[in-house]
Amino acid sequence: MLSALAALLPADVPTITLLAMGSISLVTFLHAFLVLWTLRDLMLRTTSFLAMICGVLVVAVVPVAGFCLYVLLRPSQTLVQRQLMAKINALLPSEQSA
């Protein structure tokens, strides 16, 4: 992919070629990072395989906007946090029995 893009750039200006290749590499790295971070975050927050697939696909297809949408719609607590809250609520006396 990078070599195909390099063919489109003027060969007589190495600075522009270097900047273009660096920019493309940075965008590619950022895209991969967002997809992998989303997958990791989803694995910590849900056991639903369908939710994991949908979340990763949204971020992969529409990188920045999809990531922002994912952050807004993701579950608010991780699985560990939900389990901990359930244990705390089971240990504390309920206010209804008082």
ABEGO torsion letter per residue (X at the ends): XAAAAAAABBAABAAAAAAAAAAAAAAAAAAAAAAAAAAAAAAAABABAAAAAAAAAAAAABAAAAAAAAAAABBABBAAAAAAAAAAAAABBBAAAX
